[in-house]
Amino acid sequence: MTASPLPVLRLKPKADARRIRHGHPWAWADDLVLDRRSKAVPSGALAVLHDAERQPLGVGVASVGARIGLRILDPNPDAVIDRDWLAAKITRAQALRDALYDGPFYRLIHAEGDSLPGLIVDRFGDTLVVQPNAVWLEDRMDDLVSILTDVTGCTTIIKNGTSRARALEELPEEMAVLTGAAPEGPIPVPMNGATYMADVMGGQKTGLFYDQRPNHAFSARLANGARVLDVFSHVGGFALAALAAGATQALAVDASARALDLAQAGAAAMGAGGRLSIRAGDAFTTMESLAGEGAQFDLVIADPPAFAPSKPALDKGLRAYERVARLAAPLVVEGGTLILCSCSHAASLDKFRASCLRGIGRAGRAPRILHTGFAGPDHPVHPSLSDTGYLKAIAFRL
């Protein structure tokens, strides 16, 4: 092994080097020896990580001033992180999606799940939406765009730089069309027999949430002939899948009138416009109003935003999930199904399930767990990072 030209960061003797040797991709800043030389390593620069005995553990991206002091890119300390390295990772990710999906609609890159920390790429036919949420990616945007074009053949690449993660890296908030032309309107996306409208220029995140695809499919199996309520519906995620599977009626509830407009457009595109109703407003207030009206449904789904996006927010977030369950349970007919979801990585499955059961119990209902679902395989989970396995969906028979 030749000496690397890259700067070296070293773990303190008390740090658990085995954790990284066994695959964990992060070294905490508190575990690093932070002397004058290591503190001078710029954020986003490549560096080699050594254990306390100066044995190399891999090469990664430094950010010594942040909580995560280094993210491992490659366990081989001699790896050259260049265009060819990046192309190999993206080619491998594309090959996996080609094996999984018949059409070009999926998450192409899922950050550490695809060994590319900070990078999110969603594909909408010939359009890619890229979220480069780390400095090391921002410095390689030209290569990234070139490789994505070569590997996927996509003609339009949009940069969505509006995530909270970019703020943590002190990166500017911006939207830009990097290649091609911005779509003239929402892009129709076929999933589970339904048609969704993805607003890739002005919608939430990249314009559509692909992660719920398998949970949409499970709920659709219960939807034939059913009356369905989809709370926190966004662009009609569960509601449109239910209509495609034969639901007699679906009501979509969301705070965003724009998102509900897209849900209606999707329903119209699939010939189900007459079976979708919408209500724009606060989800909690709307559920209380529906209960006051005596409304009940065969299938109720609540897929709220991340109430517990971090550990400090966990207790408050779990109370919010309990409240969702308490308000949603009375809206389910006897023998009907309630599906509750969480996209909070700080809320473990056990804690989320316990909150749901408390809420259902407070509503006076007796649940049985039918199914527990997670994100689809285009969202690979890094086994050492709970963040990459954030999504949970639990189906209760009441």
C-alpha positions in Angstrom: 0.0 0.0 0.0 1.4 3.4 -1.0 1.1 6.5 1.1 -2.1 8.3 0.2 -1.8 12.0 -0.8 -5.0 12.7 1.1 -5.1 14.1 4.6 -5.6 11.6 7.5 -8.1 11.7 10.2 -7.5 9.4 13.2 -9.9 7.9 15.7 -9.3 8.4 19.4 -8.2 5.3 21.4 -11.7 5.1 23.1 -13.5 5.1 19.7 -15.0 1.8 18.5 -13.1 1.1 15.3 -14.7 -2.3 14.9 -18.0 -0.6 14.2 -16.6 1.0 11.1 -14.6 -2.1 10.1 -17.9 -4.0 10.2 -19.6 -1.6 7.9 -20.9 1.5 9.6 -20.2 4.4 7.2 -19.9 7.2 9.7 -17.2 8.4 12.1 -18.5 10.8 14.8 -16.5 14.0 15.2 -16.3 13.4 18.9 -14.4 10.2 18.1 -11.8 11.9 16.0 -8.5 13.4 17.1 -9.1 17.0 16.4 -5.7 18.7 16.4 -4.6 21.8 14.4 -3.9 19.7 11.3 -7.2 17.8 11.3 -9.2 20.9 12.1 -7.8 22.4 8.9 -9.3 19.7 6.6 -12.0 21.5 4.7 -15.6 20.4 4.8 -16.3 18.2 1.8 -12.6 17.2 1.3 -11.6 13.6 0.8 -9.6 12.1 3.7 -8.4 8.7 4.8 -9.6 7.4 8.2 -7.2 5.6 10.5 -7.9 3.8 13.8 -6.0 4.8 16.9 -3.1 2.4 15.9 -2.9 4.2 12.6 -4.4 1.3 10.6 -6.5 2.6 7.6 -10.2 2.0 7.7 -11.2 3.6 4.4 -11.5 6.8 2.5 -14.3 9.3 2.9 -15.7 12.8 3.0 -14.6 15.0 5.9 -16.8 17.4 7.9 -14.9 17.7 11.2 -17.0 20.7 12.3 -20.2 18.7 12.1 -21.6 15.9 14.2 -20.6 13.3 11.6 -16.9 14.0 11.2 -16.4 11.7 8.2 -18.6 9.6 5.9 -16.9 6.6 4.4 -17.1 6.4 0.7 -15.0 3.3 0.2 -13.4 0.8 2.7 -10.4 0.6 0.5 -8.1 3.4 1.6 -6.4 3.5 -1.8 -9.6 3.9 -3.7 -9.6 6.8 -6.1 -12.8 8.8 -5.8 -13.0 10.1 -9.3 -15.4 10.1 -12.2 -14.9 6.4 -12.9 -15.7 5.5 -9.2 -18.8 7.6 -9.3 -19.9 6.1 -12.6 -19.5 2.6 -11.3 -21.8 3.3 -8.3 -24.5 4.9 -10.5 -24.3 2.1 -13.1 -24.8 -0.5 -10.3 -27.8 1.4 -8.9 -29.3 1.6 -12.4 -28.8 -2.1 -13.0 -30.7 -2.9 -9.7 -33.7 -0.7 -10.8 -33.7 -2.2 -14.2 -34.1 -5.6 -12.6 -36.8 -4.4 -10.2 -39.1 -2.3 -12.4 -40.6 -2.5 -15.9 -40.9 1.3 -16.3 -38.5 4.2 -15.6 -40.3 5.5 -12.5 -38.4 4.9 -9.2 -35.8 6.2 -6.8 -32.5 5.7 -8.6 -30.1 6.7 -5.9 -30.9 6.4 -2.1 -27.9 8.0 -0.4 -26.0 5.6 1.8 -28.4 2.8 0.7 -26.6 3.0 -2.7 -23.2 3.9 -1.1 -23.5 7.6 -2.2 -23.9 9.6 1.0 -26.1 12.7 0.6 -27.3 11.9 -2.9 -31.0 11.4 -3.8 -32.1 10.9 -7.4 -35.6 10.2 -8.4 -36.5 9.2 -12.0 -39.7 10.3 -13.8 -39.4 8.8 -17.3 -36.9 10.9 -19.2 -36.5 13.3 -16.3 -34.3 13.0 -13.2 -34.6 15.1 -10.1 -31.3 15.3 -8.2 -30.9 16.3 -4.6 -27.2 16.8 -3.8 -27.4 17.2 -0.1 -23.6 17.3 0.7 -20.6 19.5 -0.2 -18.7 16.7 -1.8 -21.5 16.2 -4.4 -21.8 19.9 -5.0 -18.2 20.0 -6.0 -18.8 17.2 -8.5 -22.0 18.3 -10.2 -20.6 18.4 -13.7 -19.4 14.8 -13.5 -22.6 13.7 -11.8 -24.8 15.2 -14.5 -22.6 13.8 -17.3 -22.7 10.3 -15.7 -26.4 10.3 -15.0 -27.1 11.3 -18.6 -24.8 8.6 -20.0 -26.1 5.8 -17.7 -29.8 6.6 -17.9 -30.3 8.3 -21.2 -32.5 10.9 -19.5 -32.8 14.2 -21.4 -33.7 16.5 -18.5 -32.0 16.7 -15.1 -33.4 19.0 -12.5 -31.5 20.1 -9.4 -33.7 20.4 -6.3 -31.5 22.1 -3.7 -34.2 22.8 -1.1 -33.7 20.2 1.5 -33.0 20.7 5.2 -29.9 18.6 4.8 -28.3 21.2 2.5 -28.8 23.8 5.2 -26.8 21.7 7.6 -24.0 21.6 5.0 -24.3 25.4 4.6 -25.2 24.9 1.0 -27.5 27.4 -0.8 -31.2 26.7 -1.5 -31.8 26.6 -5.2 -33.8 25.0 -8.0 -32.2 24.7 -11.4 -32.6 22.8 -14.7 -29.2 21.4 -15.4 -29.9 19.8 -18.7 -32.9 19.7 -21.1 -36.0 21.8 -20.4 -38.3 22.0 -17.4 -41.5 20.0 -17.9 -44.4 22.1 -19.1 -46.6 20.6 -16.4 -46.9 17.7 -14.0 -45.5 14.4 -15.2 -47.9 11.4 -15.2 -46.4 8.5 -13.3 -48.0 5.0 -13.5 -47.8 2.9 -10.2 -50.0 0.0 -9.0 -52.5 0.6 -11.8 -53.0 4.2 -10.8 -51.8 7.4 -12.4 -50.1 10.0 -10.3 -49.2 13.6 -11.2 -45.6 14.6 -10.2 -44.9 18.3 -10.0 -41.1 18.0 -10.2 -40.6 21.8 -10.2 -42.9 22.9 -7.4 -44.1 19.9 -5.5 -42.9 18.5 -2.1 -39.4 17.0 -2.2 -38.8 15.6 -5.7 -42.5 15.8 -6.7 -43.7 12.3 -5.7 -43.0 9.7 -2.9 -41.9 6.4 -4.4 -41.2 4.9 -1.0 -44.9 4.0 -0.3 -45.3 2.0 -3.5 -45.5 -1.5 -1.8 -47.8 -0.1 0.9 -50.1 1.4 -1.7 -50.2 -2.1 -3.3 -51.1 -3.8 0.0 -53.8 -1.4 0.8 -55.2 -1.7 -2.7 -55.8 -5.5 -2.0 -58.4 -4.4 0.6 -60.0 -1.7 -1.5 -62.2 -3.4 -4.0 -65.8 -2.2 -3.3 -64.6 -0.2 -0.3 -65.2 3.3 0.9 -61.7 4.8 1.5 -60.3 7.7 3.5 -56.8 8.9 2.7 -55.5 11.4 5.3 -52.4 13.4 4.7 -53.0 12.3 1.1 -50.5 14.5 -0.7 -51.2 13.9 -4.4 -53.5 11.0 -3.7 -51.0 8.3 -2.8 -53.3 5.7 -1.2 -56.6 7.0 -2.5 -55.6 6.6 -6.2 -54.2 3.1 -5.7 -57.5 2.2 -4.0 -59.6 3.6 -6.8 -57.5 1.7 -9.3 -58.2 -1.5 -7.4 -62.0 -0.9 -7.4 -62.8 1.3 -4.4 -66.3 2.7 -4.8 -65.3 6.1 -3.3 -62.2 7.7 -1.9 -61.9 10.9 0.1 -58.4 12.5 0.1 -57.6 15.0 2.9 -54.5 17.2 2.8 -53.5 20.7 3.9 -52.2 21.5 0.4 -54.9 22.5 -2.1 -52.3 22.3 -4.8 -51.5 18.7 -3.9 -55.2 17.8 -3.9 -55.5 19.4 -7.4 -52.8 17.0 -8.5 -54.7 14.1 -6.9 -57.8 15.1 -8.9 -55.8 15.3 -12.1 -54.5 11.9 -11.5 -57.9 10.5 -10.8 -59.2 12.1 -14.0 -56.3 10.7 -16.0 -57.2 7.1 -14.9 -60.9 7.6 -15.5 -61.8 7.7 -11.8 -62.5 11.4 -11.3 -66.1 10.8 -10.3 -65.1 8.5 -7.4 -62.6 10.9 -5.8 -63.6 13.6 -3.3 -61.2 16.0 -1.6 -61.1 18.1 1.5 -58.4 20.7 2.0 -57.6 21.6 5.5 -55.9 20.5 8.8 -56.0 16.7 9.0 -56.7 16.6 12.7 -59.5 19.1 12.5 -60.9 17.3 9.4 -60.9 13.9 11.2 -62.7 15.4 14.1 -65.3 16.9 11.7 -65.8 13.6 9.9 -66.4 11.9 13.3 -69.0 14.6 14.1 -70.7 13.9 10.9 -70.9 10.1 11.7 -68.8 9.3 8.6 -67.2 5.8 8.5 -65.0 4.0 6.0 -64.0 0.5 5.2 -60.4 1.5 4.8 -58.7 4.5 6.5 -55.0 5.4 5.8 -53.1 8.1 7.6 -49.6 8.9 6.2 -48.5 12.1 8.0 -45.2 14.0 7.6 -42.3 13.2 9.9 -43.5 14.2 13.3 -40.2 13.0 14.8 -37.5 14.0 12.4 -34.8 13.9 15.2 -34.3 12.5 18.6 -35.1 15.8 20.4 -38.5 15.7 18.7 -39.2 12.1 19.5 -41.6 12.4 22.5 -43.7 15.1 20.9 -43.7 13.2 17.6 -44.9 10.0 19.3 -47.8 11.9 20.9 -48.8 13.2 17.5 -48.8 9.7 16.1 -50.9 8.6 19.0 -53.3 11.4 18.3 -53.6 10.4 14.7 -54.5 6.9 15.7 -57.0 8.1 18.2 -58.8 10.3 15.7 -58.6 7.9 12.8 -59.8 4.7 14.6 -63.4 5.8 15.1 -63.7 6.5 11.4 -63.2 2.8 10.6 -66.3 0.5 10.3 -66.4 -2.7 12.5 -64.2 -5.2 10.7 -62.5 -2.5 8.6 -58.8 -1.7 8.3 -56.7 1.2 9.6 -53.3 1.7 8.1 -50.9 4.1 9.9 -47.6 5.3 8.6 -44.5 7.0 9.9 -41.6 8.4 7.9 -39.7 9.5 11.0 -36.3 7.8 11.3 -36.1 8.8 15.0 -39.2 6.8 15.8 -38.3 3.1 15.8 -40.9 0.5 14.6 -41.5 -0.6 18.2 -42.1 3.0 19.5 -44.3 3.9 16.5 -46.4 0.7 16.9 -46.8 1.4 20.6 -48.0 4.9 20.0 -50.5 3.6 17.4 -51.8 1.0 19.8 -52.3 3.5 22.6 -54.3 5.8 20.3 -56.4 3.0 19.0 -57.0 1.8 22.5 -58.0 5.3 23.7 -60.6 5.3 20.8 -62.1 2.2 22.3 -61.2 -0.1 19.4 -59.7 -3.6 19.5 -57.0 -4.0 16.9 -55.2 -6.9 15.3 -52.1 -6.3 13.3 -52.5 -7.6 9.7 -49.3 -6.4 8.1 -46.2 -4.3 8.6 -44.7 -2.6 5.5 -41.6 -0.6 4.7 -40.2 1.3 1.7 -39.8 -0.4 -1.6 -36.5 -2.0 -2.8 -35.6 1.2 -4.7 -34.9 2.5 -1.2 -32.1 0.1 -0.1 -31.5 0.1 3.7 -28.0 0.4 5.0 -28.0 -2.2 7.8 -26.0 0.1 10.1 -28.1 3.2 9.5 -31.7 3.4 10.8 -32.1 6.6 8.8 -32.2 4.7 5.5 -35.0 2.5 6.8 -37.2 5.3 8.0 -40.6 4.3 6.6 -43.0 2.1 8.5 -46.7 1.2 7.7 -48.8 -0.9 10.0 -52.2 -2.3 9.0 -54.7 -2.9 11.8 -58.0 -4.8 11.5 -60.4 -3.1 14.0 
